[in-house]
Amino acid sequence: MDENRRKDTRYALSSKVTITMNDVILNDTECRNISMSGMCIAINDKLDNWKDGLLIMVQKFDKEVIFFSSKFRILWKNLKPSNSKESLIGVHFHETDPKNFEFLSRIIHFQSNMAS
């Protein structure tokens, strides 16, 4: 039997994100799902051997705009198959200040309410 080892519940979220790794901005990056501890991201750029970076996401819900920023560490990579344009990476947020965790919590709250 497979056991879910995730600490936090993940929520589906399709949203553009900006990622910087080793002072390089990756193009065409998109969040696929999100939790309080990390995110699954689809990327179209080559990753090289990078292990960490900075993520920025802006979400608009009704009349409210929420900005979230965090350093992250790559936990896993799903290298792109030959017929696909994108790869998936799983990232873990770290060194995130309390205010940004509050913003992340609000994004997840809005997203979970939209799903129900």
Residue, then its C-alpha position, 0 to 999 in steps of 0.5 A: m500500500d502506498e503511504n502519503r508521506r507529505k506533511d501538508t495537503r496539496y491543492a491544484l493550482s495552475s498559475k504562472v510563477t517566476i523562478t530565479m536559479n543561480d541568477v538566471i530567470l527561468n522562462d515559462t514556469e507554472c505552478r501545478n499544485i501547492s501546499m504550505s511546504g512546497m510546490c510542483i512546478a512545470i518548467n521549459d528550461k534546462l535545469d543543469n545541476w541547480k539545487d535551489g532558487l527563489l520563487i515569486m508568485v502573484q495571485k489575484f482573487d476577486k479584488e485582492v492581489i496576493f504576492f508570495s516569495s520564498k527561497f526553495r530547494i529542489l526535492w525531485k526532478n521529473l526529467k522531460p520525456s522526448n515528446s514533451k516540452e516540459s519537466l516537473i520539479g518538486v520544491h520545498f520552501h525554506e527561509t520564508d519569513p512569517k509574512n510570506f507564510e501568511f500570504l501563502s496561507r491566504i492563497i491556499h485558503f482561496q484556492s481550497n474554497m474555489a475547489s469546494 
